[in-house]
């Protein structure tokens, strides 16, 4: 499975793709110059239970670390993942 990052000036998303089939998506908006807000995470039914959602969140964390950003998790799933592990405290608001 690969994660594709689609960037736009005011928002972006991470798409999980497995064998050329979209498995899930996580969207975010920019909240200033140094913050992104994760607004939605969705895993398509045929890929449930494969860890797709976590892979999407982990990719957002890597992006935030590389770009020196903070993450505001409005999405309940992303919030749960980010708050359940102290290793994400460096990017979490």
C-alpha positions in Angstrom: 0.0 0.0 0.0 1.3 3.4 -0.8 0.2 6.8 0.5 -0.1 9.7 -2.0 0.0 13.3 -0.7 -2.1 15.7 -2.7 -1.3 19.4 -1.8 -3.3 22.5 -2.5 -2.9 26.1 -1.2 -5.6 25.9 1.4 -6.1 22.2 1.9 -4.7 18.8 1.1 -5.2 15.1 1.5 -3.5 11.8 1.9 -4.9 8.9 -0.2 -4.1 5.3 0.6 -3.8 3.2 -2.6 -3.6 -0.5 -2.8 -3.0 -2.1 -6.2 -4.3 1.0 -8.0 -7.5 1.0 -5.9 -8.1 3.8 -3.5 -8.4 2.3 0.0 -9.0 5.5 2.1 -8.4 9.2 2.4 -7.6 11.7 5.1 -8.2 15.4 4.4 -6.8 18.5 6.1 -6.9 22.2 5.9 -4.2 24.8 6.6 -4.7 26.7 9.8 -2.1 29.4 9.4 1.4 28.9 8.1 2.5 26.3 10.7 -0.6 24.2 11.4 -2.8 21.7 9.7 -6.2 20.6 10.9 -7.1 17.0 10.1 -10.8 17.2 9.3 -11.8 13.8 8.0 -10.4 10.3 7.8 -12.3 7.6 5.8 -11.4 4.0 5.0 -13.5 2.3 2.4 -15.4 -0.8 3.6 -13.4 -3.4 1.6 -10.2 -2.3 3.4 -11.5 -2.0 7.0 -9.3 -3.8 9.5 -6.1 -3.4 7.5 -4.7 -0.5 9.4 -5.3 2.0 6.5 -6.5 4.8 8.9 -3.4 4.5 11.0 -1.2 4.6 8.0 -2.9 7.8 6.9 -2.4 9.4 10.3 1.2 8.3 10.5 1.9 9.9 7.1 0.4 13.2 8.3 2.7 13.0 11.3 5.7 12.5 9.1 4.7 15.4 6.9 4.2 17.6 10.0 7.6 16.7 11.3 9.4 17.3 8.0 7.7 20.7 7.6 7.9 21.7 11.3 4.1 21.8 11.5 1.6 21.2 14.3 -1.5 19.1 13.9 -5.0 20.0 15.1 -7.0 16.8 15.1 -10.7 17.7 14.5 -11.4 14.3 13.1 -12.3 11.9 16.0 -10.3 9.0 14.6 -7.2 11.1 14.1 -7.6 12.6 17.5 -7.9 9.2 19.1 -4.7 7.9 17.3 -2.7 11.0 18.1 -3.7 11.2 21.7 -3.2 7.5 22.5 0.6 7.6 21.9 3.0 10.0 23.6 5.4 9.7 20.6 3.1 12.2 18.7 3.2 14.9 21.3 5.8 16.9 19.3 3.2 17.5 16.5 0.0 17.6 18.5 -1.8 20.8 19.5 
